[in-house]
């Protein structure tokens, strides 16, 4: 009898462990992982530097992210190959605000996450162009918006209610 109880308890833990690992294995990031993606700015000595932009003369880099670098970013974030079509490799600090193409400025942004702030980068671009805010203020807004654990349009997710930074991807 004691053996049966031990077997049932161990079996129960194995089943719970399996479901937890399956759930975590197929989750997508809601926010950039700060250990992988800290953000990076374009500089005049950057190989992708093109020009200075705005009245503030912010260094602007041309987009230059190869397929192999995209694959590397997906791998660093443990995004399964069969789910990558649901992502874009996004610049944490957008190029239009002076971001660079460095790996530390790239992360896989899920289409559902991107949809929560469709016009943010464009609005900040116009605000800098009009001189209403400076680069530092724009980057502060970007960092704040992209690192929110609760994305506005995704607030119904139980994982988000618990403060998690990942949710299950429906492609799995």
Phi and psi in radians as a Rosetta constraint file:
Dihedral C 1 N 2 CA 2 C 2 CIRCULARHARMONIC -1.085 0.35
Dihedral N 2 CA 2 C 2 N 3 CIRCULARHARMONIC -0.663 0.35
Dihedral C 2 N 3 CA 3 C 3 CIRCULARHARMONIC -1.098 0.35
Dihedral N 3 CA 3 C 3 N 4 CIRCULARHARMONIC -0.722 0.35
Dihedral C 3 N 4 CA 4 C 4 CIRCULARHARMONIC -1.096 0.35
Dihedral N 4 CA 4 C 4 N 5 CIRCULARHARMONIC -0.693 0.35
Dihedral C 4 N 5 CA 5 C 5 CIRCULARHARMONIC -1.139 0.35
Dihedral N 5 CA 5 C 5 N 6 CIRCULARHARMONIC -0.782 0.35
Dihedral C 5 N 6 CA 6 C 6 CIRCULARHARMONIC -1.079 0.35
Dihedral N 6 CA 6 C 6 N 7 CIRCULARHARMONIC -0.772 0.35
Dihedral C 6 N 7 CA 7 C 7 CIRCULARHARMONIC -1.082 0.35
Dihedral N 7 CA 7 C 7 N 8 CIRCULARHARMONIC -0.743 0.35
Dihedral C 7 N 8 CA 8 C 8 CIRCULARHARMONIC -1.135 0.35
Dihedral N 8 CA 8 C 8 N 9 CIRCULARHARMONIC -0.739 0.35
Dihedral C 8 N 9 CA 9 C 9 CIRCULARHARMONIC -1.120 0.35
Dihedral N 9 CA 9 C 9 N 10 CIRCULARHARMONIC -0.829 0.35
Dihedral C 9 N 10 CA 10 C 10 CIRCULARHARMONIC -1.089 0.35
Dihedral N 10 CA 10 C 10 N 11 CIRCULARHARMONIC -0.750 0.35
Dihedral C 10 N 11 CA 11 C 11 CIRCULARHARMONIC -1.060 0.35
Dihedral N 11 CA 11 C 11 N 12 CIRCULARHARMONIC -0.728 0.35
Dihedral C 11 N 12 CA 12 C 12 CIRCULARHARMONIC -1.066 0.35
Dihedral N 12 CA 12 C 12 N 13 CIRCULARHARMONIC -0.763 0.35
Dihedral C 12 N 13 CA 13 C 13 CIRCULARHARMONIC -1.122 0.35
Dihedral N 13 CA 13 C 13 N 14 CIRCULARHARMONIC -0.682 0.35
Dihedral C 13 N 14 CA 14 C 14 CIRCULARHARMONIC -1.109 0.35
Dihedral N 14 CA 14 C 14 N 15 CIRCULARHARMONIC -0.744 0.35
Dihedral C 14 N 15 CA 15 C 15 CIRCULARHARMONIC -1.122 0.35
Dihedral N 15 CA 15 C 15 N 16 CIRCULARHARMONIC -0.806 0.35
Dihedral C 15 N 16 CA 16 C 16 CIRCULARHARMONIC -1.066 0.35
Dihedral N 16 CA 16 C 16 N 17 CIRCULARHARMONIC -0.785 0.35
Dihedral C 16 N 17 CA 17 C 17 CIRCULARHARMONIC -1.055 0.35
Dihedral N 17 CA 17 C 17 N 18 CIRCULARHARMONIC -0.724 0.35
Dihedral C 17 N 18 CA 18 C 18 CIRCULARHARMONIC -1.082 0.35
Dihedral N 18 CA 18 C 18 N 19 CIRCULARHARMONIC -0.832 0.35
Dihedral C 18 N 19 CA 19 C 19 CIRCULARHARMONIC -1.147 0.35
Dihedral N 19 CA 19 C 19 N 20 CIRCULARHARMONIC -0.670 0.35
Dihedral C 19 N 20 CA 20 C 20 CIRCULARHARMONIC -1.141 0.35
Dihedral N 20 CA 20 C 20 N 21 CIRCULARHARMONIC -0.778 0.35
Dihedral C 20 N 21 CA 21 C 21 CIRCULARHARMONIC -1.180 0.35
Dihedral N 21 CA 21 C 21 N 22 CIRCULARHARMONIC -0.653 0.35
Dihedral C 21 N 22 CA 22 C 22 CIRCULARHARMONIC -1.136 0.35
Dihedral N 22 CA 22 C 22 N 23 CIRCULARHARMONIC -0.690 0.35
Dihedral C 22 N 23 CA 23 C 23 CIRCULARHARMONIC -1.149 0.35
Dihedral N 23 CA 23 C 23 N 24 CIRCULARHARMONIC -0.742 0.35
Dihedral C 23 N 24 CA 24 C 24 CIRCULARHARMONIC -1.320 0.35
Dihedral N 24 CA 24 C 24 N 25 CIRCULARHARMONIC -0.537 0.35
Dihedral C 24 N 25 CA 25 C 25 CIRCULARHARMONIC -1.158 0.35
Dihedral N 25 CA 25 C 25 N 26 CIRCULARHARMONIC -0.493 0.35
Dihedral C 25 N 26 CA 26 C 26 CIRCULARHARMONIC -2.009 0.35
Dihedral N 26 CA 26 C 26 N 27 CIRCULARHARMONIC 0.955 0.35
Dihedral C 26 N 27 CA 27 C 27 CIRCULARHARMONIC -2.079 0.35
Dihedral N 27 CA 27 C 27 N 28 CIRCULARHARMONIC 2.741 0.35
Dihedral C 27 N 28 CA 28 C 28 CIRCULARHARMONIC -2.080 0.35
Dihedral N 28 CA 28 C 28 N 29 CIRCULARHARMONIC 2.632 0.35
Dihedral C 28 N 29 CA 29 C 29 CIRCULARHARMONIC -1.272 0.35
Dihedral N 29 CA 29 C 29 N 30 CIRCULARHARMONIC 2.375 0.35
Dihedral C 29 N 30 CA 30 C 30 CIRCULARHARMONIC -1.563 0.35
Dihedral N 30 CA 30 C 30 N 31 CIRCULARHARMONIC -0.468 0.35
Dihedral C 30 N 31 CA 31 C 31 CIRCULARHARMONIC -2.352 0.35
Dihedral N 31 CA 31 C 31 N 32 CIRCULARHARMONIC 2.715 0.35
Dihedral C 31 N 32 CA 32 C 32 CIRCULARHARMONIC -1.091 0.35
Dihedral N 32 CA 32 C 32 N 33 CIRCULARHARMONIC 2.469 0.35
Dihedral C 32 N 33 CA 33 C 33 CIRCULARHARMONIC -1.325 0.35
Dihedral N 33 CA 33 C 33 N 34 CIRCULARHARMONIC 2.046 0.35
Dihedral C 33 N 34 CA 34 C 34 CIRCULARHARMONIC -1.128 0.35
Dihedral N 34 CA 34 C 34 N 35 CIRCULARHARMONIC -0.298 0.35
Dihedral C 34 N 35 CA 35 C 35 CIRCULARHARMONIC -1.402 0.35
Dihedral N 35 CA 35 C 35 N 36 CIRCULARHARMONIC -0.335 0.35
Dihedral C 35 N 36 CA 36 C 36 CIRCULARHARMONIC -1.868 0.35
Dihedral N 36 CA 36 C 36 N 37 CIRCULARHARMONIC -0.745 0.35
Dihedral C 36 N 37 CA 37 C 37 CIRCULARHARMONIC -2.139 0.35
Dihedral N 37 CA 37 C 37 N 38 CIRCULARHARMONIC 1.716 0.35
Dihedral C 37 N 38 CA 38 C 38 CIRCULARHARMONIC -1.723 0.35
Dihedral N 38 CA 38 C 38 N 39 CIRCULARHARMONIC -0.263 0.35
Dihedral C 38 N 39 CA 39 C 39 CIRCULARHARMONIC 1.688 0.35
Dihedral N 39 CA 39 C 39 N 40 CIRCULARHARMONIC 2.666 0.35
Dihedral C 39 N 40 CA 40 C 40 CIRCULARHARMONIC -2.755 0.35
Dihedral N 40 CA 40 C 40 N 41 CIRCULARHARMONIC 2.516 0.35
Dihedral C 40 N 41 CA 41 C 41 CIRCULARHARMONIC -1.804 0.35
Dihedral N 41 CA 41 C 41 N 42 CIRCULARHARMONIC 2.591 0.35
Dihedral C 41 N 42 CA 42 C 42 CIRCULARHARMONIC -1.192 0.35
Dihedral N 42 CA 42 C 42 N 43 CIRCULARHARMONIC 2.590 0.35
Dihedral C 42 N 43 CA 43 C 43 CIRCULARHARMONIC -2.407 0.35
Dihedral N 43 CA 43 C 43 N 44 CIRCULARHARMONIC 2.828 0.35
Dihedral C 43 N 44 CA 44 C 44 CIRCULARHARMONIC -1.019 0.35
Dihedral N 44 CA 44 C 44 N 45 CIRCULARHARMONIC -0.583 0.35
Dihedral C 44 N 45 CA 45 C 45 CIRCULARHARMONIC -1.493 0.35
Dihedral N 45 CA 45 C 45 N 46 CIRCULARHARMONIC 0.063 0.35
Dihedral C 45 N 46 CA 46 C 46 CIRCULARHARMONIC -1.229 0.35
Dihedral N 46 CA 46 C 46 N 47 CIRCULARHARMONIC 2.365 0.35
Dihedral C 46 N 47 CA 47 C 47 CIRCULARHARMONIC -1.068 0.35
Dihedral N 47 CA 47 C 47 N 48 CIRCULARHARMONIC -0.366 0.35
Dihedral C 47 N 48 CA 48 C 48 CIRCULARHARMONIC -1.685 0.35
Dihedral N 48 CA 48 C 48 N 49 CIRCULARHARMONIC 0.059 0.35
Dihedral C 48 N 49 CA 49 C 49 CIRCULARHARMONIC -1.031 0.35
Dihedral N 49 CA 49 C 49 N 50 CIRCULARHARMONIC 2.335 0.35
Dihedral C 49 N 50 CA 50 C 50 CIRCULARHARMONIC -2.030 0.35
Dihedral N 50 CA 50 C 50 N 51 CIRCULARHARMONIC -0.775 0.35
Dihedral C 50 N 51 CA 51 C 51 CIRCULARHARMONIC -2.937 0.35
Dihedral N 51 CA 51 C 51 N 52 CIRCULARHARMONIC 3.041 0.35
Dihedral C 51 N 52 CA 52 C 52 CIRCULARHARMONIC -1.663 0.35
Dihedral N 52 CA 52 C 52 N 53 CIRCULARHARMONIC 2.461 0.35
Dihedral C 52 N 53 CA 53 C 53 CIRCULARHARMONIC -2.100 0.35
Dihedral N 53 CA 53 C 53 N 54 CIRCULARHARMONIC 2.699 0.35
Dihedral C 53 N 54 CA 54 C 54 CIRCULARHARMONIC 1.183 0.35
Dihedral N 54 CA 54 C 54 N 55 CIRCULARHARMONIC 3.018 0.35
Dihedral C 54 N 55 CA 55 C 55 CIRCULARHARMONIC -1.132 0.35
Dihedral N 55 CA 55 C 55 N 56 CIRCULARHARMONIC -0.506 0.35
Dihedral C 55 N 56 CA 56 C 56 CIRCULARHARMONIC -1.310 0.35
Dihedral N 56 CA 56 C 56 N 57 CIRCULARHARMONIC -0.161 0.35
Dihedral C 56 N 57 CA 57 C 57 CIRCULARHARMONIC 0.993 0.35
Dihedral N 57 CA 57 C 57 N 58 CIRCULARHARMONIC 1.056 0.35
Dihedral C 57 N 58 CA 58 C 58 CIRCULARHARMONIC -1.496 0.35
Dihedral N 58 CA 58 C 58 N 59 CIRCULARHARMONIC 2.230 0.35
Dihedral C 58 N 59 CA 59 C 59 CIRCULARHARMONIC -1.031 0.35
Dihedral N 59 CA 59 C 59 N 60 CIRCULARHARMONIC 2.311 0.35
Dihedral C 59 N 60 CA 60 C 60 CIRCULARHARMONIC -2.043 0.35
Dihedral N 60 CA 60 C 60 N 61 CIRCULARHARMONIC 2.233 0.35
Dihedral C 60 N 61 CA 61 C 61 CIRCULARHARMONIC -1.849 0.35
Dihedral N 61 CA 61 C 61 N 62 CIRCULARHARMONIC 2.455 0.35
Dihedral C 61 N 62 CA 62 C 62 CIRCULARHARMONIC -1.240 0.35
Dihedral N 62 CA 62 C 62 N 63 CIRCULARHARMONIC 2.589 0.35
Dihedral C 62 N 63 CA 63 C 63 CIRCULARHARMONIC -1.096 0.35
Dihedral N 63 CA 63 C 63 N 64 CIRCULARHARMONIC 2.307 0.35
Dihedral C 63 N 64 CA 64 C 64 CIRCULARHARMONIC -2.755 0.35
Dihedral N 64 CA 64 C 64 N 65 CIRCULARHARMONIC 1.417 0.35
Dihedral C 64 N 65 CA 65 C 65 CIRCULARHARMONIC -2.236 0.35
Dihedral N 65 CA 65 C 65 N 66 CIRCULARHARMONIC 1.860 0.35
Dihedral C 65 N 66 CA 66 C 66 CIRCULARHARMONIC -1.237 0.35
Dihedral N 66 CA 66 C 66 N 67 CIRCULARHARMONIC 2.848 0.35
Dihedral C 66 N 67 CA 67 C 67 CIRCULARHARMONIC -1.039 0.35
Dihedral N 67 CA 67 C 67 N 68 CIRCULARHARMONIC -0.733 0.35
Dihedral C 67 N 68 CA 68 C 68 CIRCULARHARMONIC -1.143 0.35
Dihedral N 68 CA 68 C 68 N 69 CIRCULARHARMONIC -0.627 0.35
Dihedral C 68 N 69 CA 69 C 69 CIRCULARHARMONIC -1.192 0.35
Dihedral N 69 CA 69 C 69 N 70 CIRCULARHARMONIC -0.655 0.35
Dihedral C 69 N 70 CA 70 C 70 CIRCULARHARMONIC -1.068 0.35
Dihedral N 70 CA 70 C 70 N 71 CIRCULARHARMONIC -0.789 0.35
Dihedral C 70 N 71 CA 71 C 71 CIRCULARHARMONIC -1.047 0.35
Dihedral N 71 CA 71 C 71 N 72 CIRCULARHARMONIC -0.698 0.35
Dihedral C 71 N 72 CA 72 C 72 CIRCULARHARMONIC -1.069 0.35
Dihedral N 72 CA 72 C 72 N 73 CIRCULARHARMONIC -0.751 0.35
Dihedral C 72 N 73 CA 73 C 73 CIRCULARHARMONIC -1.132 0.35
Dihedral N 73 CA 73 C 73 N 74 CIRCULARHARMONIC -0.787 0.35
Dihedral C 73 N 74 CA 74 C 74 CIRCULARHARMONIC -1.000 0.35
Dihedral N 74 CA 74 C 74 N 75 CIRCULARHARMONIC -0.765 0.35
Dihedral C 74 N 75 CA 75 C 75 CIRCULARHARMONIC -1.105 0.35
Dihedral N 75 CA 75 C 75 N 76 CIRCULARHARMONIC -0.751 0.35
Dihedral C 75 N 76 CA 76 C 76 CIRCULARHARMONIC -1.065 0.35
Dihedral N 76 CA 76 C 76 N 77 CIRCULARHARMONIC -0.570 0.35
Dihedral C 76 N 77 CA 77 C 77 CIRCULARHARMONIC -1.621 0.35
Dihedral N 77 CA 77 C 77 N 78 CIRCULARHARMONIC 0.081 0.35
Dihedral C 77 N 78 CA 78 C 78 CIRCULARHARMONIC 1.000 0.35
Dihedral N 78 CA 78 C 78 N 79 CIRCULARHARMONIC 0.751 0.35
Dihedral C 78 N 79 CA 79 C 79 CIRCULARHARMONIC -1.550 0.35
Dihedral N 79 CA 79 C 79 N 80 CIRCULARHARMONIC 2.073 0.35
Dihedral C 79 N 80 CA 80 C 80 CIRCULARHARMONIC -1.064 0.35
Dihedral N 80 CA 80 C 80 N 81 CIRCULARHARMONIC 2.561 0.35
Dihedral C 80 N 81 CA 81 C 81 CIRCULARHARMONIC -0.962 0.35
Dihedral N 81 CA 81 C 81 N 82 CIRCULARHARMONIC -0.673 0.35
Dihedral C 81 N 82 CA 82 C 82 CIRCULARHARMONIC -1.260 0.35
Dihedral N 82 CA 82 C 82 N 83 CIRCULARHARMONIC -0.141 0.35
Dihedral C 82 N 83 CA 83 C 83 CIRCULARHARMONIC -1.901 0.35
Dihedral N 83 CA 83 C 83 N 84 CIRCULARHARMONIC -0.113 0.35
Dihedral C 83 N 84 CA 84 C 84 CIRCULARHARMONIC -1.125 0.35
Dihedral N 84 CA 84 C 84 N 85 CIRCULARHARMONIC -0.387 0.35
Dihedral C 84 N 85 CA 85 C 85 CIRCULARHARMONIC -1.158 0.35
Dihedral N 85 CA 85 C 85 N 86 CIRCULARHARMONIC -0.251 0.35
Dihedral C 85 N 86 CA 86 C 86 CIRCULARHARMONIC -1.567 0.35
Dihedral N 86 CA 86 C 86 N 87 CIRCULARHARMONIC 0.109 0.35
Dihedral C 86 N 87 CA 87 C 87 CIRCULARHARMONIC -2.177 0.35
Dihedral N 87 CA 87 C 87 N 88 CIRCULARHARMONIC 2.791 0.35
Dihedral C 87 N 88 CA 88 C 88 CIRCULARHARMONIC -2.211 0.35
Dihedral N 88 CA 88 C 88 N 89 CIRCULARHARMONIC 2.503 0.35
Dihedral C 88 N 89 CA 89 C 89 CIRCULARHARMONIC -1.368 0.35
Dihedral N 89 CA 89 C 89 N 90 CIRCULARHARMONIC 1.998 0.35
Dihedral C 89 N 90 CA 90 C 90 CIRCULARHARMONIC -1.860 0.35
Dihedral N 90 CA 90 C 90 N 91 CIRCULARHARMONIC 2.592 0.35
Dihedral C 90 N 91 CA 91 C 91 CIRCULARHARMONIC -1.443 0.35
Dihedral N 91 CA 91 C 91 N 92 CIRCULARHARMONIC 2.113 0.35
Dihedral C 91 N 92 CA 92 C 92 CIRCULARHARMONIC -0.993 0.35
Dihedral N 92 CA 92 C 92 N 93 CIRCULARHARMONIC -0.955 0.35
Dihedral C 92 N 93 CA 93 C 93 CIRCULARHARMONIC -1.688 0.35
Dihedral N 93 CA 93 C 93 N 94 CIRCULARHARMONIC 1.964 0.35
Dihedral C 93 N 94 CA 94 C 94 CIRCULARHARMONIC -1.024 0.35
Dihedral N 94 CA 94 C 94 N 95 CIRCULARHARMONIC 2.593 0.35
Dihedral C 94 N 95 CA 95 C 95 CIRCULARHARMONIC -1.001 0.35
Dihedral N 95 CA 95 C 95 N 96 CIRCULARHARMONIC -0.639 0.35
Dihedral C 95 N 96 CA 96 C 96 CIRCULARHARMONIC -1.149 0.35
Dihedral N 96 CA 96 C 96 N 97 CIRCULARHARMONIC -0.283 0.35
Dihedral C 96 N 97 CA 97 C 97 CIRCULARHARMONIC -1.882 0.35
Dihedral N 97 CA 97 C 97 N 98 CIRCULARHARMONIC 0.165 0.35
Dihedral C 97 N 98 CA 98 C 98 CIRCULARHARMONIC 1.761 0.35
Dihedral N 98 CA 98 C 98 N 99 CIRCULARHARMONIC 0.233 0.35
Dihedral C 98 N 99 CA 99 C 99 CIRCULARHARMONIC -1.281 0.35
Dihedral N 99 CA 99 C 99 N 100 CIRCULARHARMONIC 2.861 0.35
Dihedral C 99 N 100 CA 100 C 100 CIRCULARHARMONIC -1.929 0.35
Dihedral N 100 CA 100 C 100 N 101 CIRCULARHARMONIC 3.097 0.35
Dihedral C 100 N 101 CA 101 C 101 CIRCULARHARMONIC -1.648 0.35
Dihedral N 101 CA 101 C 101 N 102 CIRCULARHARMONIC 0.201 0.35
Dihedral C 101 N 102 CA 102 C 102 CIRCULARHARMONIC -1.079 0.35
Dihedral N 102 CA 102 C 102 N 103 CIRCULARHARMONIC 2.590 0.35
Dihedral C 102 N 103 CA 103 C 103 CIRCULARHARMONIC -0.960 0.35
Dihedral N 103 CA 103 C 103 N 104 CIRCULARHARMONIC -0.582 0.35
Dihedral C 103 N 104 CA 104 C 104 CIRCULARHARMONIC -1.269 0.35
Dihedral N 104 CA 104 C 104 N 105 CIRCULARHARMONIC -0.041 0.35
Dihedral C 104 N 105 CA 105 C 105 CIRCULARHARMONIC -1.983 0.35
Dihedral N 105 CA 105 C 105 N 106 CIRCULARHARMONIC 0.196 0.35
Dihedral C 105 N 106 CA 106 C 106 CIRCULARHARMONIC -2.071 0.35
Dihedral N 106 CA 106 C 106 N 107 CIRCULARHARMONIC 2.515 0.35
Dihedral C 106 N 107 CA 107 C 107 CIRCULARHARMONIC -2.698 0.35
Dihedral N 107 CA 107 C 107 N 108 CIRCULARHARMONIC 2.708 0.35
Dihedral C 107 N 108 CA 108 C 108 CIRCULARHARMONIC -1.436 0.35
Dihedral N 108 CA 108 C 108 N 109 CIRCULARHARMONIC 1.920 0.35
Dihedral C 108 N 109 CA 109 C 109 CIRCULARHARMONIC -1.726 0.35
Dihedral N 109 CA 109 C 109 N 110 CIRCULARHARMONIC 2.116 0.35
Dihedral C 109 N 110 CA 110 C 110 CIRCULARHARMONIC -1.208 0.35
Dihedral N 110 CA 110 C 110 N 111 CIRCULARHARMONIC 2.546 0.35
Dihedral C 110 N 111 CA 111 C 111 CIRCULARHARMONIC -1.016 0.35
Dihedral N 111 CA 111 C 111 N 112 CIRCULARHARMONIC -0.580 0.35
Dihedral C 111 N 112 CA 112 C 112 CIRCULARHARMONIC -1.230 0.35
Dihedral N 112 CA 112 C 112 N 113 CIRCULARHARMONIC -0.564 0.35
Dihedral C 112 N 113 CA 113 C 113 CIRCULARHARMONIC -1.256 0.35
Dihedral N 113 CA 113 C 113 N 114 CIRCULARHARMONIC -0.801 0.35
Dihedral C 113 N 114 CA 114 C 114 CIRCULARHARMONIC -1.024 0.35
Dihedral N 114 CA 114 C 114 N 115 CIRCULARHARMONIC -0.606 0.35
Dihedral C 114 N 115 CA 115 C 115 CIRCULARHARMONIC -1.169 0.35
Dihedral N 115 CA 115 C 115 N 116 CIRCULARHARMONIC -0.271 0.35
Dihedral C 115 N 116 CA 116 C 116 CIRCULARHARMONIC -1.342 0.35
Dihedral N 116 CA 116 C 116 N 117 CIRCULARHARMONIC -0.237 0.35
Dihedral C 116 N 117 CA 117 C 117 CIRCULARHARMONIC -2.523 0.35
Dihedral N 117 CA 117 C 117 N 118 CIRCULARHARMONIC 1.093 0.35
Dihedral C 117 N 118 CA 118 C 118 CIRCULARHARMONIC -1.094 0.35
Dihedral N 118 CA 118 C 118 N 119 CIRCULARHARMONIC -0.538 0.35
Dihedral C 118 N 119 CA 119 C 119 CIRCULARHARMONIC -1.982 0.35
Dihedral N 119 CA 119 C 119 N 120 CIRCULARHARMONIC 0.096 0.35
Dihedral C 119 N 120 CA 120 C 120 CIRCULARHARMONIC -0.980 0.35
Dihedral N 120 CA 120 C 120 N 121 CIRCULARHARMONIC -0.925 0.35
Dihedral C 120 N 121 CA 121 C 121 CIRCULARHARMONIC -1.092 0.35
Dihedral N 121 CA 121 C 121 N 122 CIRCULARHARMONIC -0.704 0.35
Dihedral C 121 N 122 CA 122 C 122 CIRCULARHARMONIC -1.121 0.35
Dihedral N 122 CA 122 C 122 N 123 CIRCULARHARMONIC -0.751 0.35
Dihedral C 122 N 123 CA 123 C 123 CIRCULARHARMONIC -1.106 0.35
Dihedral N 123 CA 123 C 123 N 124 CIRCULARHARMONIC -0.720 0.35
Dihedral C 123 N 124 CA 124 C 124 CIRCULARHARMONIC -1.184 0.35
Dihedral N 124 CA 124 C 124 N 125 CIRCULARHARMONIC -0.688 0.35
Dihedral C 124 N 125 CA 125 C 125 CIRCULARHARMONIC -0.974 0.35
Dihedral N 125 CA 125 C 125 N 126 CIRCULARHARMONIC -0.874 0.35
Dihedral C 125 N 126 CA 126 C 126 CIRCULARHARMONIC -1.158 0.35
Dihedral N 126 CA 126 C 126 N 127 CIRCULARHARMONIC -0.639 0.35
Dihedral C 126 N 127 CA 127 C 127 CIRCULARHARMONIC -1.134 0.35
Dihedral N 127 CA 127 C 127 N 128 CIRCULARHARMONIC -0.702 0.35
Dihedral C 127 N 128 CA 128 C 128 CIRCULARHARMONIC -1.194 0.35
Dihedral N 128 CA 128 C 128 N 129 CIRCULARHARMONIC -0.766 0.35
Dihedral C 128 N 129 CA 129 C 129 CIRCULARHARMONIC -1.025 0.35
Dihedral N 129 CA 129 C 129 N 130 CIRCULARHARMONIC -0.662 0.35
Dihedral C 129 N 130 CA 130 C 130 CIRCULARHARMONIC -1.446 0.35
Dihedral N 130 CA 130 C 130 N 131 CIRCULARHARMONIC -0.076 0.35
Dihedral C 130 N 131 CA 131 C 131 CIRCULARHARMONIC 1.338 0.35
Dihedral N 131 CA 131 C 131 N 132 CIRCULARHARMONIC 0.290 0.35
Dihedral C 131 N 132 CA 132 C 132 CIRCULARHARMONIC -1.332 0.35
Dihedral N 132 CA 132 C 132 N 133 CIRCULARHARMONIC -0.532 0.35
Dihedral C 132 N 133 CA 133 C 133 CIRCULARHARMONIC -2.440 0.35
Dihedral N 133 CA 133 C 133 N 134 CIRCULARHARMONIC 2.863 0.35
Dihedral C 133 N 134 CA 134 C 134 CIRCULARHARMONIC -1.828 0.35
Dihedral N 134 CA 134 C 134 N 135 CIRCULARHARMONIC 3.093 0.35
Dihedral C 134 N 135 CA 135 C 135 CIRCULARHARMONIC -1.041 0.35
Dihedral N 135 CA 135 C 135 N 136 CIRCULARHARMONIC -0.765 0.35
Dihedral C 135 N 136 CA 136 C 136 CIRCULARHARMONIC -1.041 0.35
Dihedral N 136 CA 136 C 136 N 137 CIRCULARHARMONIC -0.759 0.35
Dihedral C 136 N 137 CA 137 C 137 CIRCULARHARMONIC -1.138 0.35
Dihedral N 137 CA 137 C 137 N 138 CIRCULARHARMONIC -0.738 0.35
Dihedral C 137 N 138 CA 138 C 138 CIRCULARHARMONIC -1.096 0.35
Dihedral N 138 CA 138 C 138 N 139 CIRCULARHARMONIC -0.752 0.35
Dihedral C 138 N 139 CA 139 C 139 CIRCULARHARMONIC -1.141 0.35
Dihedral N 139 CA 139 C 139 N 140 CIRCULARHARMONIC -0.667 0.35
Dihedral C 139 N 140 CA 140 C 140 CIRCULARHARMONIC -1.019 0.35
Dihedral N 140 CA 140 C 140 N 141 CIRCULARHARMONIC -0.725 0.35
Dihedral C 140 N 141 CA 141 C 141 CIRCULARHARMONIC -1.164 0.35
Dihedral N 141 CA 141 C 141 N 142 CIRCULARHARMONIC -0.781 0.35
Dihedral C 141 N 142 CA 142 C 142 CIRCULARHARMONIC -1.040 0.35
Dihedral N 142 CA 142 C 142 N 143 CIRCULARHARMONIC -0.853 0.35
Dihedral C 142 N 143 CA 143 C 143 CIRCULARHARMONIC -1.063 0.35
Dihedral N 143 CA 143 C 143 N 144 CIRCULARHARMONIC -0.795 0.35
Dihedral C 143 N 144 CA 144 C 144 CIRCULARHARMONIC -1.056 0.35
Dihedral N 144 CA 144 C 144 N 145 CIRCULARHARMONIC -0.813 0.35
Dihedral C 144 N 145 CA 145 C 145 CIRCULARHARMONIC -1.220 0.35
Dihedral N 145 CA 145 C 145 N 146 CIRCULARHARMONIC -0.675 0.35
Dihedral C 145 N 146 CA 146 C 146 CIRCULARHARMONIC -1.434 0.35
Dihedral N 146 CA 146 C 146 N 147 CIRCULARHARMONIC -0.184 0.35
Dihedral C 146 N 147 CA 147 C 147 CIRCULARHARMONIC -1.929 0.35
Dihedral N 147 CA 147 C 147 N 148 CIRCULARHARMONIC 0.138 0.35
Dihedral C 147 N 148 CA 148 C 148 CIRCULARHARMONIC -1.112 0.35
Dihedral N 148 CA 148 C 148 N 149 CIRCULARHARMONIC 2.324 0.35
Dihedral C 148 N 149 CA 149 C 149 CIRCULARHARMONIC -1.343 0.35
Dihedral N 149 CA 149 C 149 N 150 CIRCULARHARMONIC -0.439 0.35
Dihedral C 149 N 150 CA 150 C 150 CIRCULARHARMONIC -1.915 0.35
Dihedral N 150 CA 150 C 150 N 151 CIRCULARHARMONIC 1.872 0.35
Dihedral C 150 N 151 CA 151 C 151 CIRCULARHARMONIC -1.401 0.35
Dihedral N 151 CA 151 C 151 N 152 CIRCULARHARMONIC 2.382 0.35
Dihedral C 151 N 152 CA 152 C 152 CIRCULARHARMONIC -0.856 0.35
Dihedral N 152 CA 152 C 152 N 153 CIRCULARHARMONIC -0.967 0.35
Dihedral C 152 N 153 CA 153 C 153 CIRCULARHARMONIC -1.422 0.35
Dihedral N 153 CA 153 C 153 N 154 CIRCULARHARMONIC 0.001 0.35
Dihedral C 153 N 154 CA 154 C 154 CIRCULARHARMONIC -1.995 0.35
Dihedral N 154 CA 154 C 154 N 155 CIRCULARHARMONIC 0.276 0.35
Dihedral C 154 N 155 CA 155 C 155 CIRCULARHARMONIC -1.182 0.35
Dihedral N 155 CA 155 C 155 N 156 CIRCULARHARMONIC -0.148 0.35
Dihedral C 155 N 156 CA 156 C 156 CIRCULARHARMONIC -1.440 0.35
Dihedral N 156 CA 156 C 156 N 157 CIRCULARHARMONIC -0.205 0.35
Dihedral C 156 N 157 CA 157 C 157 CIRCULARHARMONIC -1.193 0.35
Dihedral N 157 CA 157 C 157 N 158 CIRCULARHARMONIC 2.256 0.35
Dihedral C 157 N 158 CA 158 C 158 CIRCULARHARMONIC -1.037 0.35
Dihedral N 158 CA 158 C 158 N 159 CIRCULARHARMONIC -0.615 0.35
Dihedral C 158 N 159 CA 159 C 159 CIRCULARHARMONIC -1.085 0.35
Dihedral N 159 CA 159 C 159 N 160 CIRCULARHARMONIC -0.674 0.35
Dihedral C 159 N 160 CA 160 C 160 CIRCULARHARMONIC -1.216 0.35
Dihedral N 160 CA 160 C 160 N 161 CIRCULARHARMONIC -0.613 0.35
Dihedral C 160 N 161 CA 161 C 161 CIRCULARHARMONIC -1.085 0.35
Dihedral N 161 CA 161 C 161 N 162 CIRCULARHARMONIC -0.499 0.35
Dihedral C 161 N 162 CA 162 C 162 CIRCULARHARMONIC -1.508 0.35
Dihedral N 162 CA 162 C 162 N 163 CIRCULARHARMONIC -0.028 0.35
Dihedral C 162 N 163 CA 163 C 163 CIRCULARHARMONIC 1.472 0.35
Dihedral N 163 CA 163 C 163 N 164 CIRCULARHARMONIC 0.303 0.35
Dihedral C 163 N 164 CA 164 C 164 CIRCULARHARMONIC -1.258 0.35
Dihedral N 164 CA 164 C 164 N 165 CIRCULARHARMONIC 2.764 0.35
Dihedral C 164 N 165 CA 165 C 165 CIRCULARHARMONIC -1.866 0.35
Dihedral N 165 CA 165 C 165 N 166 CIRCULARHARMONIC 0.162 0.35
Dihedral C 165 N 166 CA 166 C 166 CIRCULARHARMONIC -2.426 0.35
Dihedral N 166 CA 166 C 166 N 167 CIRCULARHARMONIC 2.611 0.35
Dihedral C 166 N 167 CA 167 C 167 CIRCULARHARMONIC -2.374 0.35
Dihedral N 167 CA 167 C 167 N 168 CIRCULARHARMONIC 2.829 0.35
Dihedral C 167 N 168 CA 168 C 168 CIRCULARHARMONIC -1.195 0.35
Dihedral N 168 CA 168 C 168 N 169 CIRCULARHARMONIC 2.428 0.35
Dihedral C 168 N 169 CA 169 C 169 CIRCULARHARMONIC -1.601 0.35
Dihedral N 169 CA 169 C 169 N 170 CIRCULARHARMONIC 2.233 0.35
Dihedral C 169 N 170 CA 170 C 170 CIRCULARHARMONIC -1.216 0.35
Dihedral N 170 CA 170 C 170 N 171 CIRCULARHARMONIC -0.130 0.35
Dihedral C 170 N 171 CA 171 C 171 CIRCULARHARMONIC -1.335 0.35
Dihedral N 171 CA 171 C 171 N 172 CIRCULARHARMONIC -0.205 0.35
